[in-house]
Amino acid sequence: MSSKTIHIVNGDGLAEKMQELKLSGEVVIWRELLCEGPAVQDVGSGSFVKLRKNFLYSYYQISNEDYEEKFMSQLRRLKEIEEYDTVVLWFEFDLFCHINMIAVISFFLMNKKEVPMSFICSKQLKGDNGQRGLSNLSGKQLLTHYKNRIDLTSDDLEIAKYIWELYCSNNPMQLKSQIKRTSNFEYLSSCIRAHIERFPNSKSGINSLERNVLKIIQRNMISSENQLLGYALEYQGYYGYSDSQMKRLLLKLEDFYYIDKGKVVLSEKGEQAINETMNFYRELKNEECFGGAKMYDFLYDPESHRLLKL
């Protein structure tokens, strides 16, 4: 009997590329952005779906119907597939994809039988000048990744499940201890570190992503908000935010910069935030969540690299 494989991919772009590879098995597309908004550990449960629908509609105008069609339909496919021998996870190196990936692993461990899992992650290939997303690779390069996929151990899977549990809890401080954990997830520690720095800095009230945008403005000749968006997306490091996410972040920072004579420049508030001469915590505070933790219930201390609960 031939083996049956499930390929879980990080988006529609990669799913289209997969058609070129002609690999055996079924392709399931994971269309969520669990790095933002509230979430509970039981992926696909009633409480999970309610939280996600409310968040995505409120902040990204994604209707309940779209969520059902684009995400829940794929999740139901995973629940309905009974006979399979292996699962292959195709996800990028960034926080956006890694949070989705650990949610997938948790879902399997909670809902499905034990099955071998392997992991394919975007990383620099020999001869490449830089790191590119999986959907930007050629079919030949993707096949090279597939042949070199990483088999995940039971310890790897338990680590992923535990980190998802911590992400969905109200105690993100415990995540710091996971940075030094050894696993086959090459970029997981960097993603955890990036996540911790998304909480507001104790000195300025802005987080790492927001500060990075202001530094981009300070260092570059940028003529429009559209160009600023391009810079912010290209130089965001380990976050992997999409266009819509970054646009929302720029809107949040609208008082920290302005356009003067065809150039984007920092406002007085922008200068104060970068120089840490003013703390904007109270001004920026809102009810946004990362998993189970409210963003403004914690502060990131840049000296100790720890989270402080308010």
C-alpha atoms as a printed R data frame, in Angstrom:
    type eleno elety resid chain resno       x      y       z
1   ATOM     1    CA   MET     A     1   0.000  0.000   0.000
2   ATOM     2    CA   SER     A     2   1.374  3.433  -0.934
3   ATOM     3    CA   SER     A     3   1.881  5.990   1.822
4   ATOM     4    CA   LYS     A     4  -0.398  8.998   2.152
5   ATOM     5    CA   THR     A     5   1.016 12.416   2.968
6   ATOM     6    CA   ILE     A     6  -0.580 15.649   4.107
7   ATOM     7    CA   HIS     A     7   1.277 18.814   3.125
8   ATOM     8    CA   ILE     A     8   0.266 21.790   5.272
9   ATOM     9    CA   VAL     A     9   1.407 24.999   3.573
10  ATOM    10    CA   ASN     A    10   1.582 28.577   4.792
11  ATOM    11    CA   GLY     A    11  -0.529 30.239   2.114
12  ATOM    12    CA   ASP     A    12  -2.063 30.235  -1.335
13  ATOM    13    CA   GLY     A    13   1.124 31.347  -3.085
14  ATOM    14    CA   LEU     A    14   3.005 28.273  -1.924
15  ATOM    15    CA   ALA     A    15   0.006 26.045  -2.639
16  ATOM    16    CA   GLU     A    16   0.138 27.149  -6.269
17  ATOM    17    CA   LYS     A    17   3.872 26.434  -6.401
18  ATOM    18    CA   MET     A    18   3.256 22.968  -4.987
19  ATOM    19    CA   GLN     A    19   1.406 22.026  -8.154
20  ATOM    20    CA   GLU     A    20   4.700 22.213 -10.047
21  ATOM    21    CA   LEU     A    21   6.327 19.701  -7.722
22  ATOM    22    CA   LYS     A    22   3.838 16.896  -8.366
23  ATOM    23    CA   LEU     A    23   4.417 15.450  -4.918
24  ATOM    24    CA   SER     A    24   2.092 12.729  -3.737
25  ATOM    25    CA   GLY     A    25  -0.427 13.576  -1.050
26  ATOM    26    CA   GLU     A    26  -2.999 16.228  -0.202
27  ATOM    27    CA   VAL     A    27  -2.316 19.934   0.273
28  ATOM    28    CA   VAL     A    28  -4.047 21.859   3.061
29  ATOM    29    CA   ILE     A    29  -3.650 25.647   3.217
30  ATOM    30    CA   TRP     A    30  -3.296 27.316   6.625
31  ATOM    31    CA   ARG     A    31  -4.811 30.784   6.298
32  ATOM    32    CA   GLU     A    32  -4.598 32.369   9.735
33  ATOM    33    CA   LEU     A    33  -2.533 35.099  11.390
34  ATOM    34    CA   LEU     A    34  -2.357 33.810  14.928
35  ATOM    35    CA   CYS     A    35   0.594 36.054  15.749
36  ATOM    36    CA   GLU     A    36  -2.009 38.775  16.370
37  ATOM    37    CA   GLY     A    37  -5.220 38.818  18.344
38  ATOM    38    CA   PRO     A    38  -6.620 36.542  21.039
39  ATOM    39    CA   ALA     A    39  -6.394 32.766  20.876
40  ATOM    40    CA   VAL     A    40  -7.031 29.761  23.091
41  ATOM    41    CA   GLN     A    41  -5.112 26.514  23.079
42  ATOM    42    CA   ASP     A    42  -7.820 24.297  21.566
43  ATOM    43    CA   VAL     A    43  -7.535 25.232  17.888
44  ATOM    44    CA   GLY     A    44 -10.878 25.044  16.113
45  ATOM    45    CA   SER     A    45 -12.958 24.907  19.291
46  ATOM    46    CA   GLY     A    46 -16.038 27.074  19.665
47  ATOM    47    CA   SER     A    47 -14.258 29.584  21.893
48  ATOM    48    CA   PHE     A    48 -11.275 29.702  19.530
49  ATOM    49    CA   VAL     A    49 -13.445 30.395  16.480
50  ATOM    50    CA   LYS     A    50 -15.487 33.059  18.270
51  ATOM    51    CA   LEU     A    51 -12.381 34.929  19.413
52  ATOM    52    CA   ARG     A    52 -10.732 34.776  16.008
53  ATOM    53    CA   LYS     A    53 -13.820 35.827  14.054
54  ATOM    54    CA   ASN     A    54 -14.421 38.815  16.324
55  ATOM    55    CA   PHE     A    55 -10.801 39.932  16.098
56  ATOM    56    CA   LEU     A    56 -10.406 39.498  12.340
57  ATOM    57    CA   TYR     A    57 -13.680 41.257  11.593
58  ATOM    58    CA   SER     A    58 -12.941 44.146  13.970
59  ATOM    59    CA   TYR     A    59  -9.376 44.786  12.832
60  ATOM    60    CA   TYR     A    60  -9.160 43.460   9.276
61  ATOM    61    CA   GLN     A    61 -12.777 43.475   8.100
62  ATOM    62    CA   ILE     A    62 -12.639 39.735   7.412
63  ATOM    63    CA   SER     A    63 -16.231 38.522   7.487
64  ATOM    64    CA   ASN     A    64 -17.392 35.401   9.278
65  ATOM    65    CA   GLU     A    65 -18.246 33.924   5.892
66  ATOM    66    CA   ASP     A    66 -14.707 34.509   4.607
67  ATOM    67    CA   TYR     A    67 -13.245 32.964   7.749
68  ATOM    68    CA   GLU     A    68 -15.408 29.885   7.321
69  ATOM    69    CA   GLU     A    69 -14.487 29.558   3.664
70  ATOM    70    CA   LYS     A    70 -10.778 30.297   3.891
71  ATOM    71    CA   PHE     A    71  -9.775 28.815   7.245
72  ATOM    72    CA   MET     A    72 -12.413 26.622   8.828
73  ATOM    73    CA   SER     A    73 -12.975 24.674   5.612
74  ATOM    74    CA   GLN     A    74  -9.283 23.732   5.590
75  ATOM    75    CA   LEU     A    75  -9.332 22.857   9.286
76  ATOM    76    CA   ARG     A    76 -12.326 20.583   8.719
77  ATOM    77    CA   ARG     A    77 -10.397 18.854   5.942
78  ATOM    78    CA   LEU     A    78  -7.646 18.053   8.444
79  ATOM    79    CA   LYS     A    79 -10.188 16.639  10.878
80  ATOM    80    CA   GLU     A    80 -11.836 14.543   8.183
81  ATOM    81    CA   ILE     A    81  -8.674 13.004   6.736
82  ATOM    82    CA   GLU     A    82  -8.317  9.719   8.570
83  ATOM    83    CA   GLU     A    83  -5.797  7.647   6.662
84  ATOM    84    CA   TYR     A    84  -2.365  9.170   6.329
85  ATOM    85    CA   ASP     A    85   1.179  8.186   7.155
86  ATOM    86    CA   THR     A    86   3.076 11.434   7.415
87  ATOM    87    CA   VAL     A    87   2.582 15.188   7.740
88  ATOM    88    CA   VAL     A    88   4.888 17.723   6.092
89  ATOM    89    CA   LEU     A    89   4.837 21.286   7.444
90  ATOM    90    CA   TRP     A    90   5.846 24.034   4.994
91  ATOM    91    CA   PHE     A    91   6.385 27.270   6.954
92  ATOM    92    CA   GLU     A    92   8.702 30.281   6.876
93  ATOM    93    CA   PHE     A    93  11.406 31.306   9.367
94  ATOM    94    CA   ASP     A    94   9.445 34.260  10.824
95  ATOM    95    CA   LEU     A    95   7.175 34.805  13.811
96  ATOM    96    CA   PHE     A    96   4.017 34.976  11.670
97  ATOM    97    CA   CYS     A    97   4.602 31.458  10.326
98  ATOM    98    CA   HIS     A    98   6.088 29.931  13.469
99  ATOM    99    CA   ILE     A    99   3.067 30.844  15.603
100 ATOM   100    CA   ASN     A   100   0.820 29.287  12.960
101 ATOM   101    CA   MET     A   101   3.056 26.219  12.804
102 ATOM   102    CA   ILE     A   102   3.049 25.509  16.531
103 ATOM   103    CA   ALA     A   103  -0.745 25.894  16.480
104 ATOM   104    CA   VAL     A   104  -0.912 23.260  13.721
105 ATOM   105    CA   ILE     A   105   1.256 20.888  15.730
106 ATOM   106    CA   SER     A   106  -0.848 21.428  18.841
107 ATOM   107    CA   PHE     A   107  -3.985 20.745  16.807
108 ATOM   108    CA   PHE     A   108  -2.610 17.410  15.603
109 ATOM   109    CA   LEU     A   109  -1.434 16.332  19.030
110 ATOM   110    CA   MET     A   110  -4.828 17.145  20.538
111 ATOM   111    CA   ASN     A   111  -7.089 15.837  17.771
112 ATOM   112    CA   LYS     A   112  -5.350 13.253  15.606
113 ATOM   113    CA   LYS     A   113  -3.434 10.029  15.905
114 ATOM   114    CA   GLU     A   114   0.325 10.088  16.322
115 ATOM   115    CA   VAL     A   115   1.991 10.374  12.959
116 ATOM   116    CA   PRO     A   116   5.518 11.192  11.749
117 ATOM   117    CA   MET     A   117   5.965 14.897  11.054
118 ATOM   118    CA   SER     A   118   8.633 16.697   9.097
119 ATOM   119    CA   PHE     A   119   9.378 20.378   8.705
120 ATOM   120    CA   ILE     A   120  10.399 22.482   5.710
121 ATOM   121    CA   CYS     A   121  11.450 26.032   6.473
122 ATOM   122    CA   SER     A   122  12.624 28.838   4.229
123 ATOM   123    CA   LYS     A   123  16.336 29.279   4.726
124 ATOM   124    CA   GLN     A   124  19.310 30.349   2.699
125 ATOM   125    CA   LEU     A   125  20.267 27.776   0.092
126 ATOM   126    CA   LYS     A   126  23.746 27.362  -1.296
127 ATOM   127    CA   GLY     A   127  24.336 29.998  -3.973
128 ATOM   128    CA   ASP     A   128  21.573 32.326  -2.726
129 ATOM   129    CA   ASN     A   129  22.371 35.915  -1.782
130 ATOM   130    CA   GLY     A   130  19.740 36.084   0.925
131 ATOM   131    CA   GLN     A   131  16.753 34.486   2.600
132 ATOM   132    CA   ARG     A   132  13.624 34.136   0.496
133 ATOM   133    CA   GLY     A   133  10.127 32.926   1.243
134 ATOM   134    CA   LEU     A   134   9.136 29.465   0.083
135 ATOM   135    CA   SER     A   135   6.608 30.841  -2.401
136 ATOM   136    CA   ASN     A   136   9.419 32.814  -4.078
137 ATOM   137    CA   LEU     A   137  11.575 29.760  -4.722
138 ATOM   138    CA   SER     A   138  11.702 27.810  -7.935
139 ATOM   139    CA   GLY     A   139  10.283 24.311  -8.183
140 ATOM   140    CA   LYS     A   140  13.808 22.927  -8.211
141 ATOM   141    CA   GLN     A   141  14.702 24.797  -5.012
142 ATOM   142    CA   LEU     A   142  11.520 23.625  -3.302
143 ATOM   143    CA   LEU     A   143  12.343 20.044  -4.214
144 ATOM   144    CA   THR     A   144  15.778 20.526  -2.662
145 ATOM   145    CA   HIS     A   145  14.092 21.722   0.533
146 ATOM   146    CA   TYR     A   146  11.721 18.758   0.388
147 ATOM   147    CA   LYS     A   147  14.547 16.252   0.045
148 ATOM   148    CA   ASN     A   148  16.327 17.898   2.992
149 ATOM   149    CA   ARG     A   149  13.223 18.218   5.179
150 ATOM   150    CA   ILE     A   150  13.740 17.832   8.911
151 ATOM   151    CA   ASP     A   151  12.139 14.915  10.716
152 ATOM   152    CA   LEU     A   152  10.639 16.150  13.969
153 ATOM   153    CA   THR     A   153  11.164 14.139  17.135
154 ATOM   154    CA   SER     A   154   8.587 13.618  19.852
155 ATOM   155    CA   ASP     A   155  10.516 16.158  21.930
156 ATOM   156    CA   ASP     A   156  10.237 18.716  19.107
157 ATOM   157    CA   LEU     A   157   6.486 18.223  18.953
158 ATOM   158    CA   GLU     A   158   6.077 18.529  22.710
159 ATOM   159    CA   ILE     A   159   8.161 21.717  22.753
160 ATOM   160    CA   ALA     A   160   5.987 23.215  20.011
161 ATOM   161    CA   LYS     A   161   2.816 22.238  21.845
162 ATOM   162    CA   TYR     A   162   4.104 23.687  25.121
163 ATOM   163    CA   ILE     A   163   5.105 26.990  23.520
164 ATOM   164    CA   TRP     A   164   1.645 27.258  21.940
165 ATOM   165    CA   GLU     A   165   0.163 26.626  25.388
166 ATOM   166    CA   LEU     A   166   2.312 29.415  26.857
167 ATOM   167    CA   TYR     A   167   1.434 31.737  23.973
168 ATOM   168    CA   CYS     A   168  -2.252 31.204  24.723
169 ATOM   169    CA   SER     A   169  -1.769 31.800  28.443
170 ATOM   170    CA   ASN     A   170  -1.711 35.066  30.360
171 ATOM   171    CA   ASN     A   171   1.900 34.522  31.392
172 ATOM   172    CA   PRO     A   172   4.153 35.294  28.421
173 ATOM   173    CA   MET     A   173   7.048 35.774  30.843
174 ATOM   174    CA   GLN     A   174   7.476 31.996  30.888
175 ATOM   175    CA   LEU     A   175   8.298 32.037  27.181
176 ATOM   176    CA   LYS     A   176  11.733 33.552  27.828
177 ATOM   177    CA   SER     A   177  12.951 30.299  29.395
178 ATOM   178    CA   GLN     A   178  12.148 28.524  26.112
179 ATOM   179    CA   ILE     A   179  14.617 30.606  24.086
180 ATOM   180    CA   LYS     A   180  17.507 28.336  25.075
181 ATOM   181    CA   ARG     A   181  15.633 25.095  24.474
182 ATOM   182    CA   THR     A   182  17.329 22.865  21.908
183 ATOM   183    CA   SER     A   183  15.136 21.584  19.091
184 ATOM   184    CA   ASN     A   184  15.033 21.003  15.346
185 ATOM   185    CA   PHE     A   185  13.224 24.321  14.901
186 ATOM   186    CA   GLU     A   186  16.212 26.417  13.867
187 ATOM   187    CA   TYR     A   187  14.471 29.786  14.104
188 ATOM   188    CA   LEU     A   188  12.093 29.199  17.011
189 ATOM   189    CA   SER     A   189  14.310 30.910  19.600
190 ATOM   190    CA   SER     A   190  14.649 34.013  17.413
191 ATOM   191    CA   CYS     A   191  10.863 34.103  16.939
192 ATOM   192    CA   ILE     A   192  10.228 33.846  20.684
193 ATOM   193    CA   ARG     A   193  12.677 36.669  21.283
194 ATOM   194    CA   ALA     A   194  10.970 38.781  18.618
195 ATOM   195    CA   HIS     A   195   7.580 38.088  20.213
196 ATOM   196    CA   ILE     A   196   8.753 39.157  23.661
197 ATOM   197    CA   GLU     A   197   9.973 42.448  22.172
198 ATOM   198    CA   ARG     A   198   6.479 43.127  20.758
199 ATOM   199    CA   PHE     A   199   5.361 44.179  24.224
200 ATOM   200    CA   PRO     A   200   5.849 47.918  24.914
201 ATOM   201    CA   ASN     A   201   9.331 49.003  25.893
202 ATOM   202    CA   SER     A   202   9.432 50.097  29.536
203 ATOM   203    CA   LYS     A   203  11.317 53.306  28.644
204 ATOM   204    CA   SER     A   204   9.429 54.552  25.589
205 ATOM   205    CA   GLY     A   205   6.092 52.713  25.521
206 ATOM   206    CA   ILE     A   206   6.632 51.628  21.898
207 ATOM   207    CA   ASN     A   207   7.615 48.103  20.937
208 ATOM   208    CA   SER     A   208  10.418 46.760  18.772
209 ATOM   209    CA   LEU     A   209   8.393 46.802  15.543
210 ATOM   210    CA   GLU     A   210   7.185 50.360  16.120
211 ATOM   211    CA   ARG     A   211  10.665 51.576  16.982
212 ATOM   212    CA   ASN     A   212  12.027 49.908  13.853
213 ATOM   213    CA   VAL     A   213   9.582 51.868  11.680
214 ATOM   214    CA   LEU     A   214  10.641 55.134  13.303
215 ATOM   215    CA   LYS     A   215  14.330 54.260  12.833
216 ATOM   216    CA   ILE     A   216  13.649 53.528   9.150
217 ATOM   217    CA   ILE     A   217  12.173 57.016   8.789
218 ATOM   218    CA   GLN     A   218  15.134 58.548  10.608
219 ATOM   219    CA   ARG     A   219  17.778 56.797   8.482
220 ATOM   220    CA   ASN     A   220  16.282 56.930   4.999
221 ATOM   221    CA   MET     A   221  15.047 59.424   2.425
222 ATOM   222    CA   ILE     A   222  11.421 58.276   2.129
223 ATOM   223    CA   SER     A   223   9.028 60.262  -0.024
224 ATOM   224    CA   SER     A   224   5.639 58.665   0.668
225 ATOM   225    CA   GLU     A   225   3.737 56.418   3.029
226 ATOM   226    CA   ASN     A   226   3.645 53.763   0.323
227 ATOM   227    CA   GLN     A   227   7.431 53.770   0.152
228 ATOM   228    CA   LEU     A   228   7.577 53.671   3.945
229 ATOM   229    CA   LEU     A   229   5.329 50.612   3.871
230 ATOM   230    CA   GLY     A   230   7.734 48.928   1.463
231 ATOM   231    CA   TYR     A   231  10.724 49.664   3.704
232 ATOM   232    CA   ALA     A   232   8.882 48.514   6.821
233 ATOM   233    CA   LEU     A   233   7.926 45.209   5.188
234 ATOM   234    CA   GLU     A   234  11.395 44.563   3.799
235 ATOM   235    CA   TYR     A   235  13.328 45.390   6.956
236 ATOM   236    CA   GLN     A   236  11.096 43.952   9.666
237 ATOM   237    CA   GLY     A   237  13.402 41.106  10.681
238 ATOM   238    CA   TYR     A   238  11.816 38.009  12.165
239 ATOM   239    CA   TYR     A   239   8.206 39.228  12.271
240 ATOM   240    CA   GLY     A   240   6.910 38.346   8.811
241 ATOM   241    CA   TYR     A   241   3.994 40.777   8.961
242 ATOM   242    CA   SER     A   242   1.783 41.097   5.901
243 ATOM   243    CA   ASP     A   243   0.827 44.309   4.074
244 ATOM   244    CA   SER     A   244  -2.431 44.655   5.991
245 ATOM   245    CA   GLN     A   245  -0.755 44.135   9.352
246 ATOM   246    CA   MET     A   246   1.971 46.659   8.637
247 ATOM   247    CA   LYS     A   247  -0.548 49.223   7.355
248 ATOM   248    CA   ARG     A   248  -2.388 48.938  10.649
249 ATOM   249    CA   LEU     A   249   0.857 49.475  12.540
250 ATOM   250    CA   LEU     A   250   1.638 52.591  10.477
251 ATOM   251    CA   LEU     A   251  -1.820 53.954  11.231
252 ATOM   252    CA   LYS     A   252  -1.137 53.475  14.931
253 ATOM   253    CA   LEU     A   253   2.041 55.546  14.546
254 ATOM   254    CA   GLU     A   254   0.459 58.373  12.532
255 ATOM   255    CA   ASP     A   255   1.227 60.964  15.229
256 ATOM   256    CA   PHE     A   256   4.905 60.012  15.239
257 ATOM   257    CA   TYR     A   257   5.717 61.104  11.687
258 ATOM   258    CA   TYR     A   258   4.451 63.353   8.893
259 ATOM   259    CA   ILE     A   259   5.210 64.262   5.281
260 ATOM   260    CA   ASP     A   260   7.000 67.562   4.697
261 ATOM   261    CA   LYS     A   261   8.026 68.747   1.209
262 ATOM   262    CA   GLY     A   262   7.889 65.256  -0.227
263 ATOM   263    CA   LYS     A   263   9.756 63.572   2.618
264 ATOM   264    CA   VAL     A   264   8.541 61.436   5.513
265 ATOM   265    CA   VAL     A   265  10.023 62.867   8.714
266 ATOM   266    CA   LEU     A   266   9.691 62.159  12.411
267 ATOM   267    CA   SER     A   267   7.454 64.390  14.470
268 ATOM   268    CA   GLU     A   268   8.507 65.619  17.892
269 ATOM   269    CA   LYS     A   269   6.821 62.547  19.374
270 ATOM   270    CA   GLY     A   270   8.753 60.303  17.002
271 ATOM   271    CA   GLU     A   271  12.046 61.840  18.104
272 ATOM   272    CA   GLN     A   272  11.077 61.532  21.765
273 ATOM   273    CA   ALA     A   273  10.120 57.885  21.327
274 ATOM   274    CA   ILE     A   274  13.403 56.969  19.628
275 ATOM   275    CA   ASN     A   275  15.474 58.932  22.156
276 ATOM   276    CA   GLU     A   276  13.418 57.519  25.054
277 ATOM   277    CA   THR     A   277  12.891 61.006  26.481
278 ATOM   278    CA   MET     A   278   9.129 60.475  26.705
279 ATOM   279    CA   ASN     A   279   7.068 57.399  27.487
280 ATOM   280    CA   PHE     A   280   4.003 56.953  25.265
281 ATOM   281    CA   TYR     A   281   2.586 53.900  27.028
282 ATOM   282    CA   ARG     A   282  -0.601 55.621  28.197
283 ATOM   283    CA   GLU     A   283  -1.199 57.277  24.844
284 ATOM   284    CA   LEU     A   284  -0.846 54.043  22.855
285 ATOM   285    CA   LYS     A   285  -2.469 51.667  25.332
286 ATOM   286    CA   ASN     A   286  -5.298 49.561  23.911
287 ATOM   287    CA   GLU     A   287  -6.922 46.162  24.432
288 ATOM   288    CA   GLU     A   288  -5.007 44.225  21.776
289 ATOM   289    CA   CYS     A   289  -3.830 40.697  22.546
290 ATOM   290    CA   PHE     A   290  -1.098 38.319  21.535
291 ATOM   291    CA   GLY     A   291  -2.638 34.920  22.147
292 ATOM   292    CA   GLY     A   292  -3.738 34.874  25.776
293 ATOM   293    CA   ALA     A   293  -1.927 38.019  26.904
294 ATOM   294    CA   LYS     A   294  -2.972 41.628  26.554
295 ATOM   295    CA   MET     A   295  -0.202 43.630  24.925
296 ATOM   296    CA   TYR     A   296  -0.312 46.464  27.448
297 ATOM   297    CA   ASP     A   297  -0.479 44.258  30.545
298 ATOM   298    CA   PHE     A   298   3.282 43.753  30.248
299 ATOM   299    CA   LEU     A   299   6.394 45.824  29.663
300 ATOM   300    CA   TYR     A   300   9.608 44.738  27.970
301 ATOM   301    CA   ASP     A   301  12.735 45.713  29.898
302 ATOM   302    CA   PRO     A   302  15.526 46.257  27.324
303 ATOM   303    CA   GLU     A   303  18.270 45.938  29.948
304 ATOM   304    CA   SER     A   304  17.275 42.571  31.414
305 ATOM   305    CA   HIS     A   305  15.415 41.407  28.274
306 ATOM   306    CA   ARG     A   306  12.568 40.340  30.518
307 ATOM   307    CA   LEU     A   307   8.857 40.998  30.606
308 ATOM   308    CA   LEU     A   308   7.408 42.834  33.583
309 ATOM   309    CA   LYS     A   309   3.776 42.366  34.492
310 ATOM   310    CA   LEU     A   310   1.895 45.534  35.366
